[in-house]
Amino acid sequence: MLSAFHAGIVNANMPLVSAEPDPEGAEAYFRSLLPSCRRARITRIADLTGLDRIGLPVVQAIRPAALSEVTSLGRGMSRIPAAIGAIMESLERFYAEAIPASRVFLSSAERLGIGAGAFDGFRLPASDTTWREREIGWIMGVDMATGARSPIPFELVHTIYTEPPPPHDGVFLRTTTGLACHRSDFAALRHGLLECIERDAIARAFKTHGFMDRMRLPLSGLGTAVQDVLSHLAALGISAAFWRAPSPTRIPVVWCQTIEAGEGEPVLALPTEGYCADLDLRDAAFGALLEALAARAGAISGARDDQTRKHYTRPSRAVLADARDLILGDGAASIEVEVLPVATDLADLLARIVSAGLGPVLAVPVASDSDPDIHCVRTVLAGMRPFAVER
């Protein structure tokens, strides 16, 4: 299975740049997903667009029996792509909950000959380096750069986030980073790779002193798509700011924050955030902006199970003023927009990741064979810095 999975991606030689979605094709694909929604026990697909005044299409999928987050958000420039995104995010967790036990085996990193330092960045603070001697669950994946079979800690692949945790868990951070559902294995892998690069860069940004002061991007260099949305937001009293999070892979990563800066009582007082890695800086900025705006609708809905009462505590005037000052950035210096070399193909992207010390690049196909139009892949960069944040 793994050799066929690897060969199918490599031999397809698909372009890294994703094609523009066909509206009619998107509608048909959405309808083809509905039987899978029933099997996954997705009970509702809700349009949250009208909860916010922005008008950005935001859709929520609800799966009450989920073993991780019950709700999933999708966004886009029209409702159908947003709905597909919400369904896919919910399905990826469903598939990662249902990996057959026959694919999992017990062993230790030492017995398997896992390289020193591999997966160490994912360790929980309570775990020490002796985890390599501990017997834990593993699943076979494939090294995408070499095609060799390679074991991956099962805790970094599944999404059974129950309390107490499953047996042999408790070593690594719970994260869905790198987990993606798409129409093809290639697209799912691409999505997972970029998400891993994004999270690694944002984790580095959080550890960088003075990052917000030194890495602000000028709005003028972010492309017409971003400018059009910003003009619309300005009329609604909402401001946005962007920062470039340098990645050792030289792939553009952008961090966006939005906040209500107009007069009157804000619907949401504190900022919402979005992050995105893409092959082009303008696309990364646009993706980060859409994610930050979609987070508004998710927060307003009050339906996200990862947002508790503390997320809605009214901030002090000083905290709110500081948040607004940061985003409005009156007089703040911005960096020059650096033109980064574009990754030409999958081999180039994989080489960049490995050269940056984030590899090896491991992937596991997790989708059910009964769903031929859905391909779910978990991508793990063994040397990356993981990042998790509560919004």
N, C-alpha and C positions, 0 to 999 in steps of 0.2 A: 504493500500500500504506500509506504513512504517513498520508495524509489519512483513509483508511478506519479505520485504527487509532485515530487521534485522535478522529474522529467517534463511533466505537463506544463509546469510554470516556465522552466528554462527554455524548452523547445518552442513554446508559444511565441516568445520574443515580442511580447506586446509592448507598446509605447508606455512610458511612465506617465505621460500627460494624459489625464482622464478626459474622455470625450464628453461633449455637451449632451445632457440627457434629452431624449426625444419625448415630447409631451405625450404623444399617443402611446409610445412604447412604455412610458412610465405608468400610465393608467392601466395598461394591460398587465404589467408586472405587479402592480399593487393588488389587483384582483387575484392574480395567481398566488399571492402570499396568504390570502385569507384562510385556506385550508390548513396551512402551517400554523397560523395564529390559533386556530381551534385546537390543534394537537398540543400546542405549547401552553394552552389555557390562558391566552391573552383574552381577557373578558371585555375590555373596552379600548377604543381608540378615540381619544378626545381632542377636539380642536380648541387650543388655548389662546388662539390669536386674539380674540375679542377681549380677553382679560386685560390687555395692555393697550395703550393708545398708539403704539408704534405702527401696528399693522403687519409686522413681520410674521409670516406663517410659522406657527409653532404647534406641534402635535405631540400628544402624550399617549404612550401605550401602557396599559395597566395589566400586570400579571400577578394577581393576589397570592398565588402559591409559590412565588419566587423564593429561592433560598439566599438571595442577595437583595438588591434593591427591587422594589415592586414596580416602580415607575421608571419609564425611559422617555427621554425627550428627543424629538427630531425637528430640524429646522431647515428652511430652504426659501427660495424666492417664490415658490408656489406651494399649494397645500399638499399635492400628491407626493412630491419628493420629500416633504417634511414628514408625511405619514410613513413613507417607506423607511426613512431614517429611524423613526421611533420604533417601528416594528423590528428592524434589523438589530437595533441595540438591545431590544428585549430578547430576541431570538438567540443572540450570541451568548447571553447568560444562560438561557435555557439549555442550549447544546452543551455548554461547558459544565452544567450541573449533571448531565446525563451521559457522561463518558463511561463506556462499559468497564466494569471492574476487571475484565479479562485483559485490558490494555495496561493495567497498573501492576507494578511489581515492587517488592521491598528490597532495599539495599542501602548502602552508605556511599557517600561521595568518595571515600578512600578506596573502598572495594571496587568501585566503578572507574577509578583512575581519573576523576574529574580534576581539571587543571586548577592549580592554586589561585585563589581569588575569584573564581567563577561563581556567580550568584551571590557573592558576599554582600553586594550593595543592597540586596533585597532582605537581608536578615533583620529581624525585629531586634530592638534594643536589648531585650531580655536574652536573646540568643548570642552565644559567643562562638569563637572559632571551632569549638569542639563539635559543632553541628556536623562537621564532615565525618565524624566517627559514628554519628547517630543513624539508626535505621529509620528511613523515611520512605514515603511512596515516590515512585519514579514512573515516567512514561517516556516511551521512545519518540523522539522527534528527528528532524533532519537538519544538518548544517547546510544552509542554503548556499554558502560559498563553495563548498566542496562536494556536496551530495552525500556525505557520510552520515550514517545513523548516529544519533547522539542522545543520551538520556537527559531528561529535564525533570527537576523536582515537580511532582504532581501538584503540589500546593501552589505553584506558579502558573498552573494551567486551568484547574477547575475553579468553579464559582460557588462551591458549597460553603457559604459563609454563615454557618450556624454556630450557635453557642449552646453547649461546648463545641469546639471544632471537631472535625472528623479525626479518627485515630491517626497518629503519625504526623498530624499538622501542628502548627504553632511555632514553626521556625521562621517563616517568611511573612513579609507584608502582604496583606490581602489587596490585590489590585487587578483591575480589568484592563490595564494598559497593554496594548498589543493584541487584544481580542477583537475580531472584526468579522462581520457577515457581509458578503457581497454576492454578485451574480457569478463570479469566477474566483478560483483560488488565487489567481494573480492579483485581482483587485483587492481581495481580502488581505493578502500579504502586503501589498503596497500601503494600504490603510494602516495596517499594524506597524510597519516599519516607520512610517512618518509619525505615528502617535508615540512610538518609543523614543524617536529622536526629539520630538517636542517635549516630552516629560523630562528627559535627561537634561535638555537645555534649560527648562524652567527650574529644575532642581538646582542647577548650577547658578542660575540667576538669584535664587533665594539665598544662596551662600556668598554672593558677591557684595562686598561693602560698597555702598553708594550706587548700586545698580540703577535705581530710578533716576538719579541725577545725571548719570553718564551715558545712558543708552536710549534716551528718548528719540523717537523717530519724527521727522517733520511730516506734517499731514500732506504737504504738497507732493511728496514722492510716492504716494501709496496707490495711485491709479484712480481712474474715473469711477469704478464701481464703488470704492470706498467713499470718494467725494460725494457721489449721489446720495448715499445713505446718510452721510454726515450732514448734508444740507437739509435732508428731511428731519433728522434728529434736532438740528438747531432750532427749527421752527417749533419744536415741541419742548424746548427747554432742556434738552439732554445733550451732554458733552461727552466726548471720548478722547482718549489718549492712547498712544501706542509706544511700545518699547521693543527693541530687537534683543532677543536672548541668544547670544552667540553659541553656536553648536560646534564642537570639534569636527563634525562631519562637513561643515561648510554648507549645510542646508539651511535656508532661511526659516527662522522661528520667531513668531511675533506674540507678544503679550498685550492684550487690550483691556482697558478698564473704561466703563461708562458710569455716569452719575447724573442725577437730575440737578441742574444748576440754575433753573429758572426761579421766578418768584412764586410764592405760595407754598403750601404744604406738599412735600414730595410723596409720591406713591411708595417709592423705595428710597430710604435715606442714604444707605451706604452703597458703595459701588458694586457692580457686577463685573465678573472677569471672564475673559475667554483667551484660549491659547490655541495656536495652530502652527504646524510645520507644513511647508509646501515647497514645490520646486522653484517657485518665483515669489519674491518678497511681497508683491502686490496681492497674489492669491492667498498668501499666509495672513496678511493683514485683513483681507476681506473675511476669511474664515474665522479669525479670532474675533472680529467685530460681530459677526452673526452669532457666534457662540455666546458672547457676552450679552447680547440682546435677548437671545432665547432664554438665558438664565433669569432674566427679569420675569418673563411669563411663568417660568417654573416656580419662582419664589412667590409671585403674586397668587398663584393657584393654591399654595399651601399644601399641596398633595405629595411633595417629595418626602420620602421616608428618611432621607439622609439630612434633612434640614429640620432641626428641632426648635424649641421655643427660643433658644438663645440667638438664633439667626434673626429673630424679629424684635429683639430688644432695641428700643429707641436709643440711638447713640447720643452722647453729650454734644453740646454745641461745638466744643473744641474739636472733638473727633470728627464731626461732620465737616467743620471748616477745613481741617487738615486734609481730609479726603478730597474735598472740592479743589483746594489749592493745588494738590498734586496733579489732578487731572486737567484742570484749566491751564496750569503751567504758565501763568503770566510771567514773562521774562525768562522762562526756563530755556536753557540751551538744548539744542538737538544735534544729533550726530549727522554726518553725511550718509546718504543712502549708498551703502556699499554694494556694488554689483558683484554677486557671487557667481562662480562658474556653475552652470546648470548641469545637473546629473543627466547624462545622456541616455542611459538605459539601466536595467536592473543590475547588471554586472558592475557598472560604475558605482551605483548606490551602495551595493554590498561592499565593494572595495573601500569606499569612504568610511563606512561604519567600522569595518575591521581595522583600517589604518588609524582611526581615531581612538582605538582601544576599547570600543563598546562591544566588540564581538566576543565569542562567535555568535553568528546570527542563526538562531534556532527557530524552527517552525513546526507546529503540530496541526494536522487537519483534524477538526473535531466535529464537523457537521455530519448529520445522518445521511446515509445513502438514499433514504426514501424521499429526500427533498432535493431533486436534481437542480432546481433553480436557485438553491441557496448553498453557498459555500462559506463555511466558518473555519477560520484559521486563528490559532493563537501564536503570536510571534514573541519571542523572548530574546532580548539582547543581554547576554550573560554578564557583560561588563558595564552596563549602564547604571546611572544613578536614578532610582525610582523617585517618583514624586506623587504625593497625595495631598489633597487640600479639601477642606470643608467650605462649601460656599454658603 
